[in-house]
Amino acid sequence: QLLGVIAMLQLELNSVTFNAAITACEKATEWKKALKLFSLTTHRKVEMDAITFSAAVSACGICGAWEMSLQLFCTMAHSKLEWDRVAFSGAISACEKASQWKKGLQLLSTMALIQVKPD
């Protein structure tokens, strides 16, 4: 639906429009829609950036899909993008919401190891 509106308004489908759409899904707690948009970036050959991944990580985490959140977080590194404070925050928040405190502590340790400063 959202992509139809974007096309109707003749907006360019690029990382900025996808990032905004994924973030909107996060705010609306629509993690499945956020994932669908995330996967469409590959199909549309839109370059994903740290914002794309962080928004998807957060969208999944907010809705309790912590395993998917962590999977996306790990995929970010495989995509040759550096983890940043926002990505870590989304992944740690997902662990917190799912009472996965050991995984959250592991993420905090990794943050320290690669010298990403927490909020």
C-alpha positions as CSV (number, residue, x, y, z in Angstrom):
1,Q,0.0,0.0,0.0
2,L,2.7,2.4,1.0
3,L,4.8,1.7,-2.1
4,G,1.7,2.4,-4.2
5,V,1.4,5.8,-2.5
6,I,5.1,6.5,-3.1
7,A,4.7,5.5,-6.8
8,M,1.5,7.7,-7.1
9,L,3.3,10.7,-5.7
10,Q,6.2,9.9,-8.1
11,L,8.7,9.7,-5.4
12,E,12.0,8.0,-6.0
13,L,12.3,4.6,-4.4
14,N,15.7,4.9,-2.7
15,S,17.2,4.2,0.7
16,V,15.7,7.4,2.1
17,T,12.1,6.5,1.2
18,F,12.6,2.8,2.3
19,N,14.2,3.9,5.6
20,A,11.3,6.3,6.3
21,A,8.7,3.6,5.4
22,I,10.4,1.0,7.7
23,T,10.7,3.6,10.5
24,A,7.0,4.4,10.1
25,C,6.2,0.6,10.4
26,E,8.4,0.5,13.5
27,K,6.4,3.4,15.1
28,A,3.1,1.7,14.2
29,T,4.4,-1.6,15.7
30,E,4.0,-3.4,12.3
31,W,7.2,-5.4,12.3
32,K,6.0,-7.8,9.5
33,K,5.4,-4.9,7.2
34,A,8.8,-3.5,8.1
35,L,10.4,-6.8,7.2
36,K,8.5,-6.9,3.9
37,L,9.8,-3.4,3.0
38,F,13.3,-4.5,4.2
39,S,13.2,-7.4,1.8
40,L,11.9,-5.2,-1.0
41,T,15.1,-3.2,-0.9
42,T,16.9,-6.2,-2.2
43,H,14.4,-6.9,-4.9
44,R,14.4,-3.2,-6.0
45,K,18.2,-3.1,-5.9
46,V,18.1,-0.3,-3.3
47,E,21.3,0.0,-1.4
48,M,20.7,-0.7,2.3
49,D,22.6,1.4,4.9
50,A,23.0,1.3,8.7
51,I,19.7,3.2,9.0
52,T,17.8,0.6,7.0
53,F,19.1,-2.2,9.2
54,S,18.7,-0.3,12.5
55,A,15.1,0.6,11.7
56,A,14.3,-3.1,10.9
57,V,16.1,-4.3,14.0
58,S,14.1,-1.8,16.2
59,A,10.8,-2.6,14.5
60,C,11.2,-6.3,15.2
61,G,12.4,-5.7,18.8
62,I,9.5,-3.4,19.7
63,C,7.1,-6.0,18.6
64,G,8.7,-8.9,20.6
65,A,10.3,-10.6,17.6
66,W,13.7,-10.5,19.3
67,E,15.1,-13.5,17.4
68,M,14.5,-11.8,14.1
69,S,15.8,-8.6,15.5
70,L,19.1,-10.3,16.4
71,Q,19.2,-12.1,13.1
72,L,19.0,-8.7,11.2
73,F,21.6,-7.3,13.6
74,C,24.0,-10.1,12.6
75,T,23.2,-9.8,8.9
76,M,24.2,-6.1,9.1
77,A,27.8,-7.1,9.8
78,H,27.7,-9.7,7.0
79,S,26.6,-6.8,4.7
80,K,29.9,-5.1,5.5
81,L,28.1,-2.3,7.4
82,E,29.5,-1.3,10.8
83,W,27.4,-1.7,13.9
84,D,26.6,1.6,15.5
85,R,25.0,2.8,18.7
86,V,21.5,2.8,17.1
87,A,21.8,-0.8,15.9
88,F,23.1,-2.0,19.2
89,S,20.4,-0.1,21.1
90,G,17.7,-1.7,19.0
91,A,19.1,-5.2,19.5
92,I,19.6,-4.7,23.2
93,S,16.1,-3.3,23.6
94,A,14.8,-6.4,21.8
95,C,16.6,-8.6,24.3
96,E,15.3,-6.6,27.2
97,K,11.7,-6.8,26.0
98,A,12.0,-10.6,25.7
99,S,13.8,-11.0,29.0
100,Q,16.8,-12.3,27.2
101,W,19.2,-10.5,29.6
102,K,22.2,-12.8,28.9
103,K,22.1,-12.0,25.2
104,G,21.7,-8.3,26.1
105,L,24.8,-8.5,28.2
106,Q,26.7,-10.2,25.4
107,L,25.8,-7.3,23.1
108,L,27.0,-4.8,25.7
109,S,30.3,-6.7,25.9
110,T,30.6,-6.6,22.1
111,M,29.9,-2.9,22.1
112,A,32.8,-2.4,24.5
113,L,35.0,-4.7,22.5
114,I,34.6,-2.8,19.3
115,Q,34.5,0.5,21.1
116,V,31.0,1.7,20.3
117,K,30.0,4.1,23.1
118,P,26.5,3.4,24.6
119,D,23.9,6.1,25.1
